[in-house]
Amino acid sequence: MSDYDMSIHTNPDAVAWAKFFMERNPDCGIPEDVIIGWFANAMMAMHDYVTGTKTTVLPDGSAFVVDTIRGTKADIVYIDEAE
């Protein structure tokens, strides 16, 4: 048996995961906001992988996402890192 509440494994909230991580590793030396960002990024990376969402980064550093919704192409969303 485990010594923690395993329901965390079905929780899609990055803040809850970060709080759990910080409770288990209080001396890790990493700020909690960085841990939240790490979990949020990891969760979204898995979401994008599972749903087949593709992000394309252009040579100038800009990026766009093409997503499929109900079998049709959705609008292209441009991400401007400079903003």
PDB file with SEQRES, HELIX, SHEET and CRYST1 records, atoms N, CA, C and O in Angstrom:
SEQRES   1 A   83  MET SER ASP TYR ASP MET SER ILE HIS THR ASN PRO ASP          
SEQRES   2 A   83  ALA VAL ALA TRP ALA LYS PHE PHE MET GLU ARG ASN PRO          
SEQRES   3 A   83  ASP CYS GLY ILE PRO GLU ASP VAL ILE ILE GLY TRP PHE          
SEQRES   4 A   83  ALA ASN ALA MET MET ALA MET HIS ASP TYR VAL THR GLY          
SEQRES   5 A   83  THR LYS THR THR VAL LEU PRO ASP GLY SER ALA PHE VAL          
SEQRES   6 A   83  VAL ASP THR ILE ARG GLY THR LYS ALA ASP ILE VAL TYR          
SEQRES   7 A   83  ILE ASP GLU ALA GLU                                          
HELIX    1 AA1 MET A    6  THR A   10  5                                   5    
HELIX    2 AA2 ALA A   14  ARG A   24  1                                  11    
HELIX    3 AA3 GLU A   32  THR A   51  1                                  20    
SHEET    1 AA1 3 LYS A  54  VAL A  57  0                                        
SHEET    2 AA1 3 ALA A  63  VAL A  66 -1                                        
SHEET    3 AA1 3 VAL A  77  ILE A  79 -1                                        
CRYST1    1.000    1.000    1.000  90.00  90.00  90.00 P 1           1          
ATOM      1  N   MET A   1       0.836  -1.197   0.000  1.00  0.00           N  
ATOM      2  CA  MET A   1       0.000   0.000   0.000  1.00  0.00           C  
ATOM      3  C   MET A   1       0.871   1.248   0.000  1.00  0.00           C  
ATOM      4  O   MET A   1       2.014   1.239   0.458  1.00  0.00           O  
ATOM      5  N   SER A   2       0.312   2.286  -0.512  1.00  0.00           N  
ATOM      6  CA  SER A   2       1.037   3.546  -0.607  1.00  0.00           C  
ATOM      7  C   SER A   2       0.786   4.392   0.637  1.00  0.00           C  
ATOM      8  O   SER A   2      -0.211   4.202   1.333  1.00  0.00           O  
ATOM      9  N   ASP A   3       1.686   5.319   0.913  1.00  0.00           N  
ATOM     10  CA  ASP A   3       1.538   6.180   2.082  1.00  0.00           C  
ATOM     11  C   ASP A   3       1.034   7.572   1.705  1.00  0.00           C  
ATOM     12  O   ASP A   3       1.270   8.532   2.438  1.00  0.00           O  
ATOM     13  N   TYR A   4       0.342   7.690   0.571  1.00  0.00           N  
ATOM     14  CA  TYR A   4      -0.240   8.974   0.170  1.00  0.00           C  
ATOM     15  C   TYR A   4      -1.571   8.723  -0.537  1.00  0.00           C  
ATOM     16  O   TYR A   4      -1.872   7.599  -0.937  1.00  0.00           O  
ATOM     17  N   ASP A   5      -2.353   9.775  -0.683  1.00  0.00           N  
ATOM     18  CA  ASP A   5      -3.654   9.699  -1.338  1.00  0.00           C  
ATOM     19  C   ASP A   5      -3.437   9.568  -2.842  1.00  0.00           C  
ATOM     20  O   ASP A   5      -3.057  10.533  -3.504  1.00  0.00           O  
ATOM     21  N   MET A   6      -3.674   8.395  -3.371  1.00  0.00           N  
ATOM     22  CA  MET A   6      -3.397   8.125  -4.774  1.00  0.00           C  
ATOM     23  C   MET A   6      -4.397   8.771  -5.726  1.00  0.00           C  
ATOM     24  O   MET A   6      -4.253   8.643  -6.942  1.00  0.00           O  
ATOM     25  N   SER A   7      -5.407   9.461  -5.202  1.00  0.00           N  
ATOM     26  CA  SER A   7      -6.359  10.140  -6.082  1.00  0.00           C  
ATOM     27  C   SER A   7      -5.679  11.261  -6.875  1.00  0.00           C  
ATOM     28  O   SER A   7      -6.237  11.743  -7.861  1.00  0.00           O  
ATOM     29  N   ILE A   8      -4.484  11.677  -6.456  1.00  0.00           N  
ATOM     30  CA  ILE A   8      -3.741  12.699  -7.202  1.00  0.00           C  
ATOM     31  C   ILE A   8      -3.525  12.243  -8.648  1.00  0.00           C  
ATOM     32  O   ILE A   8      -3.435  13.075  -9.551  1.00  0.00           O  
ATOM     33  N   HIS A   9      -3.442  10.944  -8.868  1.00  0.00           N  
ATOM     34  CA  HIS A   9      -3.170  10.415 -10.200  1.00  0.00           C  
ATOM     35  C   HIS A   9      -4.308  10.657 -11.188  1.00  0.00           C  
ATOM     36  O   HIS A   9      -4.106  10.540 -12.396  1.00  0.00           O  
ATOM     37  N   THR A  10      -5.490  10.990 -10.698  1.00  0.00           N  
ATOM     38  CA  THR A  10      -6.611  11.294 -11.582  1.00  0.00           C  
ATOM     39  C   THR A  10      -6.958  12.774 -11.559  1.00  0.00           C  
ATOM     40  O   THR A  10      -7.989  13.178 -12.098  1.00  0.00           O  
ATOM     41  N   ASN A  11      -6.115  13.575 -10.947  1.00  0.00           N  
ATOM     42  CA  ASN A  11      -6.361  15.019 -10.840  1.00  0.00           C  
ATOM     43  C   ASN A  11      -5.619  15.752 -11.963  1.00  0.00           C  
ATOM     44  O   ASN A  11      -4.393  15.682 -12.040  1.00  0.00           O  
ATOM     45  N   PRO A  12      -6.356  16.454 -12.835  1.00  0.00           N  
ATOM     46  CA  PRO A  12      -5.710  17.156 -13.944  1.00  0.00           C  
ATOM     47  C   PRO A  12      -5.262  18.576 -13.615  1.00  0.00           C  
ATOM     48  O   PRO A  12      -4.966  19.354 -14.522  1.00  0.00           O  
ATOM     49  N   ASP A  13      -5.208  18.925 -12.332  1.00  0.00           N  
ATOM     50  CA  ASP A  13      -4.872  20.289 -11.909  1.00  0.00           C  
ATOM     51  C   ASP A  13      -3.382  20.409 -11.595  1.00  0.00           C  
ATOM     52  O   ASP A  13      -2.884  19.786 -10.657  1.00  0.00           O  
ATOM     53  N   ALA A  14      -2.678  21.216 -12.387  1.00  0.00           N  
ATOM     54  CA  ALA A  14      -1.236  21.389 -12.196  1.00  0.00           C  
ATOM     55  C   ALA A  14      -0.915  21.979 -10.829  1.00  0.00           C  
ATOM     56  O   ALA A  14       0.115  21.644 -10.244  1.00  0.00           O  
ATOM     57  N   VAL A  15      -1.775  22.850 -10.310  1.00  0.00           N  
ATOM     58  CA  VAL A  15      -1.536  23.446  -8.986  1.00  0.00           C  
ATOM     59  C   VAL A  15      -1.601  22.375  -7.903  1.00  0.00           C  
ATOM     60  O   VAL A  15      -0.792  22.375  -6.975  1.00  0.00           O  
ATOM     61  N   ALA A  16      -2.567  21.460  -8.023  1.00  0.00           N  
ATOM     62  CA  ALA A  16      -2.670  20.364  -7.042  1.00  0.00           C  
ATOM     63  C   ALA A  16      -1.434  19.474  -7.100  1.00  0.00           C  
ATOM     64  O   ALA A  16      -0.920  19.050  -6.065  1.00  0.00           O  
ATOM     65  N   TRP A  17      -0.959  19.191  -8.309  1.00  0.00           N  
ATOM     66  CA  TRP A  17       0.248  18.370  -8.456  1.00  0.00           C  
ATOM     67  C   TRP A  17       1.465  19.087  -7.879  1.00  0.00           C  
ATOM     68  O   TRP A  17       2.300  18.466  -7.221  1.00  0.00           O  
ATOM     69  N   ALA A  18       1.565  20.388  -8.123  1.00  0.00           N  
ATOM     70  CA  ALA A  18       2.697  21.152  -7.585  1.00  0.00           C  
ATOM     71  C   ALA A  18       2.662  21.161  -6.060  1.00  0.00           C  
ATOM     72  O   ALA A  18       3.691  20.991  -5.408  1.00  0.00           O  
ATOM     73  N   LYS A  19       1.478  21.360  -5.501  1.00  0.00           N  
ATOM     74  CA  LYS A  19       1.340  21.352  -4.036  1.00  0.00           C  
ATOM     75  C   LYS A  19       1.755  19.985  -3.484  1.00  0.00           C  
ATOM     76  O   LYS A  19       2.484  19.903  -2.496  1.00  0.00           O  
ATOM     77  N   PHE A  20       1.289  18.925  -4.124  1.00  0.00           N  
ATOM     78  CA  PHE A  20       1.653  17.569  -3.715  1.00  0.00           C  
ATOM     79  C   PHE A  20       3.165  17.370  -3.789  1.00  0.00           C  
ATOM     80  O   PHE A  20       3.771  16.837  -2.860  1.00  0.00           O  
ATOM     81  N   PHE A  21       3.770  17.800  -4.894  1.00  0.00           N  
ATOM     82  CA  PHE A  21       5.213  17.670  -5.071  1.00  0.00           C  
ATOM     83  C   PHE A  21       5.967  18.429  -3.980  1.00  0.00           C  
ATOM     84  O   PHE A  21       6.914  17.907  -3.394  1.00  0.00           O  
ATOM     85  N   MET A  22       5.542  19.661  -3.713  1.00  0.00           N  
ATOM     86  CA  MET A  22       6.230  20.489  -2.715  1.00  0.00           C  
ATOM     87  C   MET A  22       6.092  19.897  -1.310  1.00  0.00           C  
ATOM     88  O   MET A  22       7.018  19.996  -0.504  1.00  0.00           O  
ATOM     89  N   GLU A  23       4.939  19.279  -1.011  1.00  0.00           N  
ATOM     90  CA  GLU A  23       4.758  18.627   0.290  1.00  0.00           C  
ATOM     91  C   GLU A  23       5.697  17.432   0.436  1.00  0.00           C  
ATOM     92  O   GLU A  23       6.218  17.177   1.522  1.00  0.00           O  
ATOM     93  N   ARG A  24       5.910  16.708  -0.648  1.00  0.00           N  
ATOM     94  CA  ARG A  24       6.764  15.521  -0.614  1.00  0.00           C  
ATOM     95  C   ARG A  24       8.256  15.861  -0.713  1.00  0.00           C  
ATOM     96  O   ARG A  24       9.105  15.072  -0.297  1.00  0.00           O  
ATOM     97  N   ASN A  25       8.572  17.049  -1.272  1.00  0.00           N  
ATOM     98  CA  ASN A  25       9.958  17.461  -1.499  1.00  0.00           C  
ATOM     99  C   ASN A  25      10.173  18.905  -1.035  1.00  0.00           C  
ATOM    100  O   ASN A  25      10.516  19.765  -1.846  1.00  0.00           O  
ATOM    101  N   PRO A  26       9.980  19.178   0.238  1.00  0.00           N  
ATOM    102  CA  PRO A  26      10.030  20.565   0.715  1.00  0.00           C  
ATOM    103  C   PRO A  26      11.396  21.236   0.564  1.00  0.00           C  
ATOM    104  O   PRO A  26      11.472  22.464   0.529  1.00  0.00           O  
ATOM    105  N   ASP A  27      12.450  20.471   0.476  1.00  0.00           N  
ATOM    106  CA  ASP A  27      13.794  21.036   0.376  1.00  0.00           C  
ATOM    107  C   ASP A  27      14.363  20.968  -1.039  1.00  0.00           C  
ATOM    108  O   ASP A  27      15.581  20.976  -1.215  1.00  0.00           O  
ATOM    109  N   CYS A  28      13.493  20.901  -2.050  1.00  0.00           N  
ATOM    110  CA  CYS A  28      13.993  20.746  -3.422  1.00  0.00           C  
ATOM    111  C   CYS A  28      14.675  22.005  -3.940  1.00  0.00           C  
ATOM    112  O   CYS A  28      15.459  21.932  -4.886  1.00  0.00           O  
ATOM    113  N   GLY A  29      14.394  23.156  -3.338  1.00  0.00           N  
ATOM    114  CA  GLY A  29      15.051  24.388  -3.742  1.00  0.00           C  
ATOM    115  C   GLY A  29      14.491  25.021  -5.010  1.00  0.00           C  
ATOM    116  O   GLY A  29      15.082  25.954  -5.553  1.00  0.00           O  
ATOM    117  N   ILE A  30      13.368  24.525  -5.476  1.00  0.00           N  
ATOM    118  CA  ILE A  30      12.739  25.073  -6.685  1.00  0.00           C  
ATOM    119  C   ILE A  30      11.498  25.849  -6.252  1.00  0.00           C  
ATOM    120  O   ILE A  30      10.695  25.332  -5.475  1.00  0.00           O  
ATOM    121  N   PRO A  31      11.321  27.086  -6.741  1.00  0.00           N  
ATOM    122  CA  PRO A  31      10.135  27.857  -6.370  1.00  0.00           C  
ATOM    123  C   PRO A  31       8.845  27.156  -6.823  1.00  0.00           C  
ATOM    124  O   PRO A  31       8.808  26.517  -7.875  1.00  0.00           O  
ATOM    125  N   GLU A  32       7.797  27.289  -6.016  1.00  0.00           N  
ATOM    126  CA  GLU A  32       6.532  26.606  -6.324  1.00  0.00           C  
ATOM    127  C   GLU A  32       5.962  27.033  -7.674  1.00  0.00           C  
ATOM    128  O   GLU A  32       5.375  26.210  -8.376  1.00  0.00           O  
ATOM    129  N   ASP A  33       6.122  28.305  -8.055  1.00  0.00           N  
ATOM    130  CA  ASP A  33       5.577  28.741  -9.343  1.00  0.00           C  
ATOM    131  C   ASP A  33       6.267  28.046 -10.516  1.00  0.00           C  
ATOM    132  O   ASP A  33       5.645  27.806 -11.551  1.00  0.00           O  
ATOM    133  N   VAL A  34       7.542  27.725 -10.355  1.00  0.00           N  
ATOM    134  CA  VAL A  34       8.264  26.991 -11.400  1.00  0.00           C  
ATOM    135  C   VAL A  34       7.729  25.562 -11.484  1.00  0.00           C  
ATOM    136  O   VAL A  34       7.561  25.021 -12.577  1.00  0.00           O  
ATOM    137  N   ILE A  35       7.464  24.957 -10.339  1.00  0.00           N  
ATOM    138  CA  ILE A  35       6.915  23.595 -10.299  1.00  0.00           C  
ATOM    139  C   ILE A  35       5.525  23.579 -10.934  1.00  0.00           C  
ATOM    140  O   ILE A  35       5.198  22.652 -11.675  1.00  0.00           O  
ATOM    141  N   ILE A  36       4.708  24.589 -10.654  1.00  0.00           N  
ATOM    142  CA  ILE A  36       3.377  24.673 -11.272  1.00  0.00           C  
ATOM    143  C   ILE A  36       3.524  24.736 -12.789  1.00  0.00           C  
ATOM    144  O   ILE A  36       2.834  24.017 -13.512  1.00  0.00           O  
ATOM    145  N   GLY A  37       4.419  25.590 -13.270  1.00  0.00           N  
ATOM    146  CA  GLY A  37       4.646  25.701 -14.705  1.00  0.00           C  
ATOM    147  C   GLY A  37       5.117  24.402 -15.315  1.00  0.00           C  
ATOM    148  O   GLY A  37       4.700  24.039 -16.415  1.00  0.00           O  
ATOM    149  N   TRP A  38       5.989  23.694 -14.606  1.00  0.00           N  
ATOM    150  CA  TRP A  38       6.494  22.421 -15.109  1.00  0.00           C  
ATOM    151  C   TRP A  38       5.361  21.422 -15.270  1.00  0.00           C  
ATOM    152  O   TRP A  38       5.236  20.785 -16.316  1.00  0.00           O  
ATOM    153  N   PHE A  39       4.522  21.279 -14.223  1.00  0.00           N  
ATOM    154  CA  PHE A  39       3.414  20.326 -14.307  1.00  0.00           C  
ATOM    155  C   PHE A  39       2.405  20.739 -15.368  1.00  0.00           C  
ATOM    156  O   PHE A  39       1.910  19.888 -16.108  1.00  0.00           O  
ATOM    157  N   ALA A  40       2.088  22.030 -15.458  1.00  0.00           N  
ATOM    158  CA  ALA A  40       1.136  22.498 -16.469  1.00  0.00           C  
ATOM    159  C   ALA A  40       1.657  22.194 -17.872  1.00  0.00           C  
ATOM    160  O   ALA A  40       0.907  21.730 -18.731  1.00  0.00           O  
ATOM    161  N   ASN A  41       2.930  22.454 -18.097  1.00  0.00           N  
ATOM    162  CA  ASN A  41       3.522  22.183 -19.404  1.00  0.00           C  
ATOM    163  C   ASN A  41       3.508  20.686 -19.711  1.00  0.00           C  
ATOM    164  O   ASN A  41       3.172  20.284 -20.825  1.00  0.00           O  
ATOM    165  N   ALA A  42       3.867  19.875 -18.743  1.00  0.00           N  
ATOM    166  CA  ALA A  42       3.885  18.429 -18.959  1.00  0.00           C  
ATOM    167  C   ALA A  42       2.480  17.904 -19.265  1.00  0.00           C  
ATOM    168  O   ALA A  42       2.304  17.052 -20.135  1.00  0.00           O  
ATOM    169  N   MET A  43       1.493  18.419 -18.547  1.00  0.00           N  
ATOM    170  CA  MET A  43       0.114  17.977 -18.782  1.00  0.00           C  
ATOM    171  C   MET A  43      -0.374  18.386 -20.172  1.00  0.00           C  
ATOM    172  O   MET A  43      -1.031  17.599 -20.853  1.00  0.00           O  
ATOM    173  N   MET A  44      -0.059  19.599 -20.592  1.00  0.00           N  
ATOM    174  CA  MET A  44      -0.488  20.058 -21.906  1.00  0.00           C  
ATOM    175  C   MET A  44       0.271  19.337 -23.020  1.00  0.00           C  
ATOM    176  O   MET A  44      -0.296  19.067 -24.079  1.00  0.00           O  
ATOM    177  N   ALA A  45       1.531  19.029 -22.793  1.00  0.00           N  
ATOM    178  CA  ALA A  45       2.290  18.271 -23.787  1.00  0.00           C  
ATOM    179  C   ALA A  45       1.644  16.905 -23.997  1.00  0.00           C  
ATOM    180  O   ALA A  45       1.515  16.448 -25.133  1.00  0.00           O  
ATOM    181  N   MET A  46       1.242  16.257 -22.923  1.00  0.00           N  
ATOM    182  CA  MET A  46       0.578  14.955 -23.045  1.00  0.00           C  
ATOM    183  C   MET A  46      -0.782  15.111 -23.709  1.00  0.00           C  
ATOM    184  O   MET A  46      -1.159  14.295 -24.549  1.00  0.00           O  
ATOM    185  N   HIS A  47      -1.523  16.156 -23.339  1.00  0.00           N  
ATOM    186  CA  HIS A  47      -2.823  16.415 -23.976  1.00  0.00           C  
ATOM    187  C   HIS A  47      -2.652  16.584 -25.483  1.00  0.00           C  
ATOM    188  O   HIS A  47      -3.379  15.981 -26.272  1.00  0.00           O  
ATOM    189  N   ASP A  48      -1.684  17.409 -25.873  1.00  0.00           N  
ATOM    190  CA  ASP A  48      -1.453  17.637 -27.300  1.00  0.00           C  
ATOM    191  C   ASP A  48      -1.057  16.349 -28.011  1.00  0.00           C  
ATOM    192  O   ASP A  48      -1.482  16.103 -29.140  1.00  0.00           O  
ATOM    193  N   TYR A  49      -0.257  15.542 -27.361  1.00  0.00           N  
ATOM    194  CA  TYR A  49       0.169  14.272 -27.950  1.00  0.00           C  
ATOM    195  C   TYR A  49      -1.030  13.334 -28.141  1.00  0.00           C  
ATOM    196  O   TYR A  49      -1.202  12.739 -29.205  1.00  0.00           O  
ATOM    197  N   VAL A  50      -1.849  13.215 -27.103  1.00  0.00           N  
ATOM    198  CA  VAL A  50      -2.994  12.301 -27.144  1.00  0.00           C  
ATOM    199  C   VAL A  50      -4.037  12.758 -28.162  1.00  0.00           C  
ATOM    200  O   VAL A  50      -4.642  11.931 -28.844  1.00  0.00           O  
ATOM    201  N   THR A  51      -4.248  14.064 -28.267  1.00  0.00           N  
ATOM    202  CA  THR A  51      -5.266  14.577 -29.186  1.00  0.00           C  
ATOM    203  C   THR A  51      -4.743  14.799 -30.595  1.00  0.00           C  
ATOM    204  O   THR A  51      -5.522  15.098 -31.500  1.00  0.00           O  
ATOM    205  N   GLY A  52      -3.452  14.660 -30.795  1.00  0.00           N  
ATOM    206  CA  GLY A  52      -2.884  14.830 -32.126  1.00  0.00           C  
ATOM    207  C   GLY A  52      -2.664  16.277 -32.519  1.00  0.00           C  
ATOM    208  O   GLY A  52      -2.471  16.574 -33.698  1.00  0.00           O  
ATOM    209  N   THR A  53      -2.690  17.189 -31.545  1.00  0.00           N  
ATOM    210  CA  THR A  53      -2.464  18.602 -31.825  1.00  0.00           C  
ATOM    211  C   THR A  53      -0.994  18.808 -32.178  1.00  0.00           C  
ATOM    212  O   THR A  53      -0.109  18.304 -31.487  1.00  0.00           O  
ATOM    213  N   LYS A  54      -0.742  19.533 -33.233  1.00  0.00           N  
ATOM    214  CA  LYS A  54       0.631  19.772 -33.682  1.00  0.00           C  
ATOM    215  C   LYS A  54       0.973  21.250 -33.572  1.00  0.00           C  
ATOM    216  O   LYS A  54       0.208  22.104 -34.019  1.00  0.00           O  
ATOM    217  N   THR A  55       2.112  21.549 -32.981  1.00  0.00           N  
ATOM    218  CA  THR A  55       2.621  22.911 -32.908  1.00  0.00           C  
ATOM    219  C   THR A  55       3.804  23.015 -33.857  1.00  0.00           C  
ATOM    220  O   THR A  55       4.713  22.186 -33.831  1.00  0.00           O  
ATOM    221  N   THR A  56       3.779  24.032 -34.683  1.00  0.00           N  
ATOM    222  CA  THR A  56       4.859  24.257 -35.638  1.00  0.00           C  
ATOM    223  C   THR A  56       5.579  25.549 -35.279  1.00  0.00           C  
ATOM    224  O   THR A  56       4.950  26.600 -35.155  1.00  0.00           O  
ATOM    225  N   VAL A  57       6.874  25.475 -35.115  1.00  0.00           N  
ATOM    226  CA  VAL A  57       7.680  26.665 -34.829  1.00  0.00           C  
ATOM    227  C   VAL A  57       8.403  27.046 -36.113  1.00  0.00           C  
ATOM    228  O   VAL A  57       9.105  26.236 -36.718  1.00  0.00           O  
ATOM    229  N   LEU A  58       8.212  28.300 -36.512  1.00  0.00           N  
ATOM    230  CA  LEU A  58       8.829  28.802 -37.740  1.00  0.00           C  
ATOM    231  C   LEU A  58      10.244  29.309 -37.462  1.00  0.00           C  
ATOM    232  O   LEU A  58      10.590  29.548 -36.305  1.00  0.00           O  
ATOM    233  N   PRO A  59      11.065  29.477 -38.492  1.00  0.00           N  
ATOM    234  CA  PRO A  59      12.453  29.930 -38.307  1.00  0.00           C  
ATOM    235  C   PRO A  59      12.585  31.246 -37.523  1.00  0.00           C  
ATOM    236  O   PRO A  59      13.586  31.466 -36.841  1.00  0.00           O  
ATOM    237  N   ASP A  60      11.568  32.122 -37.622  1.00  0.00           N  
ATOM    238  CA  ASP A  60      11.657  33.393 -36.898  1.00  0.00           C  
ATOM    239  C   ASP A  60      11.265  33.264 -35.425  1.00  0.00           C  
ATOM    240  O   ASP A  60      11.262  34.257 -34.697  1.00  0.00           O  
ATOM    241  N   GLY A  61      10.940  32.060 -34.988  1.00  0.00           N  
ATOM    242  CA  GLY A  61      10.594  31.821 -33.593  1.00  0.00           C  
ATOM    243  C   GLY A  61       9.108  31.872 -33.311  1.00  0.00           C  
ATOM    244  O   GLY A  61       8.678  31.482 -32.225  1.00  0.00           O  
ATOM    245  N   SER A  62       8.307  32.345 -34.260  1.00  0.00           N  
ATOM    246  CA  SER A  62       6.865  32.353 -34.047  1.00  0.00           C  
ATOM    247  C   SER A  62       6.339  30.929 -34.186  1.00  0.00           C  
ATOM    248  O   SER A  62       7.005  30.066 -34.759  1.00  0.00           O  
ATOM    249  N   ALA A  63       5.152  30.691 -33.663  1.00  0.00           N  
ATOM    250  CA  ALA A  63       4.592  29.349 -33.701  1.00  0.00           C  
ATOM    251  C   ALA A  63       3.110  29.408 -34.008  1.00  0.00           C  
ATOM    252  O   ALA A  63       2.446  30.418 -33.777  1.00  0.00           O  
ATOM    253  N   PHE A  64       2.608  28.303 -34.535  1.00  0.00           N  
ATOM    254  CA  PHE A  64       1.170  28.201 -34.708  1.00  0.00           C  
ATOM    255  C   PHE A  64       0.734  26.774 -34.425  1.00  0.00           C  
ATOM    256  O   PHE A  64       1.521  25.831 -34.500  1.00  0.00           O  
ATOM    257  N   VAL A  65      -0.547  26.647 -34.096  1.00  0.00           N  
ATOM    258  CA  VAL A  65      -1.126  25.359 -33.753  1.00  0.00           C  
ATOM    259  C   VAL A  65      -2.242  25.071 -34.744  1.00  0.00           C  
ATOM    260  O   VAL A  65      -3.088  25.926 -35.003  1.00  0.00           O  
ATOM    261  N   VAL A  66      -2.241  23.877 -35.293  1.00  0.00           N  
ATOM    262  CA  VAL A  66      -3.350  23.434 -36.123  1.00  0.00           C  
ATOM    263  C   VAL A  66      -4.016  22.308 -35.358  1.00  0.00           C  
ATOM    264  O   VAL A  66      -3.373  21.312 -35.023  1.00  0.00           O  
ATOM    265  N   ASP A  67      -5.295  22.462 -35.082  1.00  0.00           N  
ATOM    266  CA  ASP A  67      -6.034  21.479 -34.312  1.00  0.00           C  
ATOM    267  C   ASP A  67      -7.204  20.980 -35.141  1.00  0.00           C  
ATOM    268  O   ASP A  67      -7.738  21.716 -35.971  1.00  0.00           O  
ATOM    269  N   THR A  68      -7.597  19.761 -34.929  1.00  0.00           N  
ATOM    270  CA  THR A  68      -8.748  19.206 -35.609  1.00  0.00           C  
ATOM    271  C   THR A  68      -9.887  19.080 -34.610  1.00  0.00           C  
ATOM    272  O   THR A  68      -9.731  18.502 -33.535  1.00  0.00           O  
ATOM    273  N   ILE A  69     -11.027  19.629 -34.983  1.00  0.00           N  
ATOM    274  CA  ILE A  69     -12.201  19.564 -34.117  1.00  0.00           C  
ATOM    275  C   ILE A  69     -13.336  18.921 -34.915  1.00  0.00           C  
ATOM    276  O   ILE A  69     -13.720  19.418 -35.973  1.00  0.00           O  
ATOM    277  N   ARG A  70     -13.863  17.818 -34.401  1.00  0.00           N  
ATOM    278  CA  ARG A  70     -14.959  17.107 -35.042  1.00  0.00           C  
ATOM    279  C   ARG A  70     -14.692  16.827 -36.522  1.00  0.00           C  
ATOM    280  O   ARG A  70     -15.590  16.923 -37.359  1.00  0.00           O  
ATOM    281  N   GLY A  71     -13.447  16.480 -36.825  1.00  0.00           N  
ATOM    282  CA  GLY A  71     -13.112  16.074 -38.171  1.00  0.00           C  
ATOM    283  C   GLY A  71     -12.861  17.204 -39.156  1.00  0.00           C  
ATOM    284  O   GLY A  71     -12.592  16.946 -40.330  1.00  0.00           O  
ATOM    285  N   THR A  72     -12.943  18.453 -38.706  1.00  0.00           N  
ATOM    286  CA  THR A  72     -12.667  19.577 -39.601  1.00  0.00           C  
ATOM    287  C   THR A  72     -11.512  20.372 -39.033  1.00  0.00           C  
ATOM    288  O   THR A  72     -11.288  20.382 -37.823  1.00  0.00           O  
ATOM    289  N   LYS A  73     -10.782  21.035 -39.905  1.00  0.00           N  
ATOM    290  CA  LYS A  73      -9.656  21.855 -39.447  1.00  0.00           C  
ATOM    291  C   LYS A  73     -10.172  23.097 -38.736  1.00  0.00           C  
ATOM    292  O   LYS A  73     -11.065  23.779 -39.239  1.00  0.00           O  
ATOM    293  N   ALA A  74      -9.618  23.389 -37.578  1.00  0.00           N  
ATOM    294  CA  ALA A  74      -9.970  24.593 -36.832  1.00  0.00           C  
ATOM    295  C   ALA A  74      -9.141  25.761 -37.356  1.00  0.00           C  
ATOM    296  O   ALA A  74      -8.240  25.583 -38.176  1.00  0.00           O  
ATOM    297  N   ASP A  75      -9.457  26.945 -36.875  1.00  0.00           N  
ATOM    298  CA  ASP A  75      -8.674  28.122 -37.241  1.00  0.00           C  
ATOM    299  C   ASP A  75      -7.236  27.950 -36.764  1.00  0.00           C  
ATOM    300  O   ASP A  75      -6.979  27.283 -35.762  1.00  0.00           O  
ATOM    301  N   ILE A  76      -6.319  28.549 -37.479  1.00  0.00           N  
ATOM    302  CA  ILE A  76      -4.922  28.554 -37.058  1.00  0.00           C  
ATOM    303  C   ILE A  76      -4.758  29.627 -35.996  1.00  0.00           C  
ATOM    304  O   ILE A  76      -5.180  30.767 -36.190  1.00  0.00           O  
ATOM    305  N   VAL A  77      -4.153  29.271 -34.886  1.00  0.00           N  
ATOM    306  CA  VAL A  77      -3.912  30.212 -33.791  1.00  0.00           C  
ATOM    307  C   VAL A  77      -2.436  30.559 -33.797  1.00  0.00           C  
ATOM    308  O   VAL A  77      -1.597  29.670 -33.655  1.00  0.00           O  
ATOM    309  N   TYR A  78      -2.105  31.813 -33.955  1.00  0.00           N  
ATOM    310  CA  TYR A  78      -0.720  32.261 -33.968  1.00  0.00           C  
ATOM    311  C   TYR A  78      -0.305  32.653 -32.562  1.00  0.00           C  
ATOM    312  O   TYR A  78      -1.038  33.356 -31.867  1.00  0.00           O  
ATOM    313  N   ILE A  79       0.849  32.208 -32.147  1.00  0.00           N  
ATOM    314  CA  ILE A  79       1.389  32.524 -30.826  1.00  0.00           C  
ATOM    315  C   ILE A  79       2.581  33.421 -31.029  1.00  0.00           C  
ATOM    316  O   ILE A  79       3.559  33.031 -31.666  1.00  0.00           O  
ATOM    317  N   ASP A  80       2.506  34.625 -30.489  1.00  0.00           N  
ATOM    318  CA  ASP A  80       3.610  35.575 -30.606  1.00  0.00           C  
ATOM    319  C   ASP A  80       4.331  35.627 -29.268  1.00  0.00           C  
ATOM    320  O   ASP A  80       3.815  36.203 -28.309  1.00  0.00           O  
ATOM    321  N   GLU A  81       5.504  35.041 -29.192  1.00  0.00           N  
ATOM    322  CA  GLU A  81       6.273  34.972 -27.952  1.00  0.00           C  
ATOM    323  C   GLU A  81       6.705  36.352 -27.479  1.00  0.00           C  
ATOM    324  O   GLU A  81       7.011  36.521 -26.299  1.00  0.00           O  
ATOM    325  N   ALA A  82       6.738  37.341 -28.362  1.00  0.00           N  
ATOM    326  CA  ALA A  82       7.204  38.668 -28.002  1.00  0.00           C  
ATOM    327  C   ALA A  82       6.186  39.441 -27.186  1.00  0.00           C  
ATOM    328  O   ALA A  82       6.547  40.398 -26.501  1.00  0.00           O  
ATOM    329  N   GLU A  83       4.924  39.049 -27.242  1.00  0.00           N  
ATOM    330  CA  GLU A  83       3.885  39.805 -26.513  1.00  0.00           C  
ATOM    331  C   GLU A  83       3.862  39.467 -25.055  1.00  0.00           C  
ATOM    332  O   GLU A  83       3.051  40.014 -24.308  1.00  0.00           O  
TER     333      GLU A  83                                                      
END                                                                             
